Amino acid sequence: MGDPTRRDVRETYDRIGGHFAKTRAHPWPAVERFVENSERVALGLDLGCGNARHATVLATRTEQVVGIDASRTVLDAARERRAESDFSVALCQADATHLPLASRTVDLAVYVATIHHLPSRATRVDSLDELARVLAPGGRALVSAWSVTHDRFEADDGFDTTVDWTLPGGEIVPRYYHIYDPTEFASDLRASALAVERVFEERGNCYGVVGIEGKRT
């Protein structure tokens, strides 16, 4: 497998985004719990928003939601969901390492099933630093990535791989993933500018609840 770039990842999802979005109908339970346990705040961020299924959850606890994704095609699906579900979310195409948001403005964020597509540890930590930059004092975020504990993998340590996506006509499109081991995931969170409240595993995913207050330097 050659070394992928962020452009490669974006082009992959531009290619499969319409079909991919149709298979992702429901929010994840961990996201629902995280948001439900939060107070109502001003600004929510769905980073790597896909078809905006988690933005709909954020909208129940925030005055305004911003959904950001690198893929144009996936954002088209998010616009369709917004129109069908009649909820408010501002959608923007951008890279997770360069967010078009002012510093210290986001009160509640989810960064779910996205960081594992960034093709190097440096870019993954950069994206966590960027999340820390936009979080407001007292703001909190939920970060997730696929784990080696998922039943499709047999590994103890984190590794790079591709996972195939099959389009309706039978075309197979490989998708880049970095599969985290739980210790590595926690280490990357702590290597960033984020303060880690807690980490946990659920349904083959690593999760971290993070903020910016109490970060040790």
Phi, psi and omega in degrees: 000124177289164180285118181282162173245169176297327176296319177301316181296315179299316181293328176300313182284334171296328182283320186255357194304317182299314179289318180303314184298327181292340181265002184239076189270326193246144175294154177283141180304322181296324177291316180300316179296316181300314182289317181299331180272007179257151175284162177291133184225181186278304190236128175248151180231126171253099185267123192075051195288342182057230181273014175074022180295330178273338174297327178296326178288315179302327182297341179281346183234005184226155176284328181215144178236137172246130175248127182236134176212153179281339188264124177297316182295319178295321178294328174301319177294324177295322178296320177297317180296320179300317181292320182288323186266349176057055172232163186260124172209133175272123186254140184213137175271123181196162177274143182294344178267356180217083184275134181277052181229147177291153179294145171060043182240340187268125182268329185212128185220151168233135181230081196248130173054041182229316185301331181289352176270349180284132199272017172203157178298321181301315181289328178294315178292322176303320180293325176292321175298320180292322174299317178298322180299319186273345179291136177280160173305128184085353179289154181224153179219153173247122180246139177221157175206155175297144184243155174297346178282352176298143188290352177274352183246152174230084182204155176255331182252154178298152183203160174267144179202178168238147177237122186286144171241130182256119178283162184306327180279000179100353179293134180256126182241117179284139178244132179285138173222144159256116180270119185275143160269152188302322180294318179297318179300311179299323180296318179294321176300316183285339176284346182269183179279003180278149169264130185265119177278312176195157173234150179203169178239145178201128175051044176077018179234144168272139177231149171223132171262122190226164174209205177235347182274140179085009178291129177270134179249000000 
